[in-house]
Amino acid sequence: MFDQTDELSVKTLRMLAAQMTNKAHSGHPGISLGAAPMLYVLWTRHLNVNPDKPRWINRDRFVLSAGHATPLYFPLLYLSGFALTMADLQAFRTTDSITTGHPEVVGSVPGIEATTGPLGQGIGMSAGMAAAETHLAAQFNLADVTVMDHYTYALVSDGELMEGISHEAADFAGKQALSKLILLYDSNNIDIDGAISRETITDAQTRFRAYGWDTLMVADGNDLEAIDAAITFAKTTDKPTLIEVNTTIGFGSPDAGQKQAHGTPVSDEGLQILAANLDWDYPAWTVPAAVATRFITHVYDRGIAAYDQWVSDYEAFADKAPAKFEALNMSFNHELADVTDILPTYTVGSDQSILAVNGDVIDAISKRIPDLWGGSADLAGSTYARVSDSGLFEADNRAARNLAFGVREFAMSTIMSGIALHGGSHVFGSTFLAFADYAKNSIRLAALQQLPLIYLLSHDSIGAGQDGATHQAIEQLMQFRNVPNLTVIRPADATEAVAAWQIALESSSTPTIISEPRQVVPTLANTTTTGVRRGAYTLSPAANDKPEGIIIGTGSEVQVALAAAEQLRAAGHNVAVVSMPSFELFVAQDTAYQASVLPPNTRRRIAVEAGSTLGWERYVGLDGAIVGIDQFGTSGTDAELMIKYGITAENVVAQYLKLS
Ligand SMILES: Cc1ncc(C[n+]2csc(CCOP(=O)(O)OP(=O)(O)O)c2C)c(N)n1
C-alpha cells in the first residue's frame, strides 16, 4: 500500500523540518524528524480535512498536543493545501510570521485546531473535542442521515504523559468511552534533560489500559504499514486508543537519539549529514513533484471527496429536519437566542444565594439555548452548575447536558476548551475560586485562544468560612484580572449575577469568570444589567452628584460599601457608592463615562474587596485607601471573619475618615 513516493514524502517532511530549524536558528527538529512517518500516514490515509474549508464542521480534528513539533506540522499543512506558502515555512519563527514557534489558533496558520505548547493540555482539549462530537452526533444525526461523525487525533510526547493533566484527561476519556479519540504517542524515551528513565518507570500502555483505553504498539516508527494498521484498527474499537510508536528523536540527524536533538536547530553540516543518511539528493527546500502530487491526491482530493459526500448528506439533513439544521448552524455560528424575557428576577431586599442564581439562570435559558451544557469538578451540588431537566452525559446518554468532570479542575478547563474549539456549544464549568488555580494555565490558554467559556467560580473570599484558609480565595481575583482577554465579573447581588451570565453568554471571543460568594447576599436596590455591562457604575449617588468622596465595592462587599456610606452620610459626608463588578469591562468604556463614575478631581476614594489589595491603586490612586486582605484567612464563620479581617462598614468609615 505504501510505495517509494510515500518514502520520498516522509523524507521531504524531514528535510523541510530540518531546514526550517536551520534557517530559523531555533525550533525543535527532534520530534519533527522522529514523528514524521506517523503523521504522514495519518494525514495521507486517514485524516479527513478540507484545506479549502478549514472550518468544515465534520472534519476530523487533529491536535498537535506536542506543540513543539511545528517544523513537522506546518509542512504537512502546506503540502496538504492549507493557506500557507513555502515562504511562510521559510519565515518560521520570525517576528509576525504565521509560522509561529508553537501552533496557535489565532493569528497562526489556518487549519490549526488548538493552541498548544504547554505540554499535556492538548490531550484534554482533544478529549473535549471527542466529547463534543459524540454529544452533537447524538442530538443531530438522523436515523438515515449522518452529519456529525468524525475522529479526533492528537500527537503526544513522553513529556506530556508525565504531566498530571494526561492522567486527568485520559481518565475522563476512558470513563466516557470516547472511542473516536486516538492518540499517537511519539515514544522516543528522551526529553530535554536526557533519558526519561531518570524520571519515570511507568508503562504508558498499562496505565492507559487501566483508564479504560485500548492500547497498541508500533515497534518501528518508520514502518508505514504498521502505523497504518494500528490507526485502522484503533478506529474500529469502542474505546479511546493510545498508539505507542517507537521512534528515534532527531532521526537521521547527527544528534539522533540524543537529548540535544530535542531543541537544537539542525546545523549546516547537520543538514548534509541528514541528507546523506536519508539518501536525499535535492537542492534545499525542494518538494519533489511526485510528493506534491501525493499530498494533493491523498490528503486534499481525499478530503474534498469526503467533504462533498458530507455536503450531500447535509442537504438531505436540511430537507428532512429543517429545525435541527437551523439549530446546528446556529450553534456552529455561536449564535444565541434572545433570553432576556425569561431571565429570573429577584425582589429587592430579599436575601439570595448567588450560587442558586446559577441554577435559576441555567434552568431558565437551557430550553432556549439547547447547545448550552457543562458541569462542575464535583461541586455542582454547591455551585448549581447543572441543567436540571437533563441527565448525565455518559456513553449511553450522549445527548445529556450535564458533564461530570470529576475532581479534575485542570481537565475540566481543557475539556471545556476542546468543546469550544470543536464548535457547536456554549459550555460552562465550575469549581471554587481558590481551586481554579489548578486550572490556571488552561484558563490562560482559553483566553489566548479567544474561547468564550463560562467559568462559575464560587466561594470567592474569606466568606467561604469554616473550611478555612485553604478554601478562601485571596489573590485569585487580581490574578485572573491580570490575564489578557479574560473578563472577570464579581456580581454584588442576584441582579448583577444574572447580568454577568448574559455578558458571558453573549461573548464570542473572550472567556468569562463569574466570581461568586458562598454566602447569601441581599438583593440591592438600583443594581442593573446596564451597569454591569459598563464594568462599574454609581449605585448610590452623592447629593447633587457632587461627591466629596467615593466608596468602591465589588461582589459581596458592595453591601459593606453601602452600609459605610450610610454611616458617613449620617455624619455629614456626601459620598457616592460605586459598584465595580468588572475591571475589564470598565477599562473598555470611554474616558467620559469613566470620569462620570470616578470624577478625576474627587480624590477621596476607598475600595473595599475581600481579596488582595494590589491593583486597586488604579482606581483609588496612591492617595486613596484600600480595605482588602493581603494574608491568608482562617477558619471561622463568614460573619466573624469579615470582622476579623476588617471587611466591615466601620473599618471602611474609619479608613475613609483618614483620607485628607
Ligand atoms: C507545561 C510545560 N512544561 C515544560 C515545557 C518545556 N518543554 C518543552 S518540550 C519538553 C519536554 C520534551 O520531552 P518530550 O515531551 O519527550 O518531547 P521530545 O523531546 O521527544 O520532543 C519540555 C519540558 C512545556 N512546553 N510545557
PDBQT file of the ligand as one rigid body, heavy atoms in Angstrom, charges set to zero:
ROOT
HETATM    1  C1  LIG A 701       3.924  22.510  30.750  1.00  0.00    +0.000 C 
HETATM    2  C2  LIG A 701       5.243  22.596  30.084  1.00  0.00    +0.000 A 
HETATM    3  N1  LIG A 701       6.362  22.386  30.791  1.00  0.00    +0.000 NA
HETATM    4  C3  LIG A 701       7.570  22.458  30.209  1.00  0.00    +0.000 A 
HETATM    5  C4  LIG A 701       7.674  22.764  28.890  1.00  0.00    +0.000 A 
HETATM    6  C5  LIG A 701       9.050  22.886  28.224  1.00  0.00    +0.000 C 
HETATM    7  N2  LIG A 701       9.267  21.670  27.426  1.00  0.00    +0.000 N 
HETATM    8  C6  LIG A 701       9.041  21.668  26.125  1.00  0.00    +0.000 A 
HETATM    9  S1  LIG A 701       9.209  20.132  25.453  1.00  0.00    +0.000 SA
HETATM   10  C7  LIG A 701       9.613  19.479  26.959  1.00  0.00    +0.000 A 
HETATM   11  C8  LIG A 701       9.852  18.004  27.128  1.00  0.00    +0.000 C 
HETATM   12  C9  LIG A 701      10.433  17.354  25.956  1.00  0.00    +0.000 C 
HETATM   13  O1  LIG A 701      10.310  15.970  26.032  1.00  0.00    +0.000 OA
HETATM   14  P1  LIG A 701       9.226  15.207  25.174  1.00  0.00    +0.000 P 
HETATM   15  O2  LIG A 701       7.895  15.658  25.559  1.00  0.00    +0.000 OA
HETATM   16  O3  LIG A 701       9.500  13.764  25.325  1.00  0.00    +0.000 OA
HETATM   17  O4  LIG A 701       9.474  15.696  23.702  1.00  0.00    +0.000 OA
HETATM   18  P2  LIG A 701      10.690  15.341  22.756  1.00  0.00    +0.000 P 
HETATM   19  O5  LIG A 701      11.957  15.688  23.495  1.00  0.00    +0.000 OA
HETATM   20  O6  LIG A 701      10.584  13.914  22.460  1.00  0.00    +0.000 OA
HETATM   21  O7  LIG A 701      10.481  16.209  21.595  1.00  0.00    +0.000 OA
HETATM   22  C10 LIG A 701       9.637  20.458  27.933  1.00  0.00    +0.000 A 
HETATM   23  C11 LIG A 701       9.996  20.195  29.362  1.00  0.00    +0.000 C 
HETATM   24  C12 LIG A 701       6.485  22.989  28.172  1.00  0.00    +0.000 A 
HETATM   25  N3  LIG A 701       6.481  23.292  26.878  1.00  0.00    +0.000 N 
HETATM   26  N4  LIG A 701       5.296  22.860  28.777  1.00  0.00    +0.000 NA
ENDROOT
TORSDOF 0
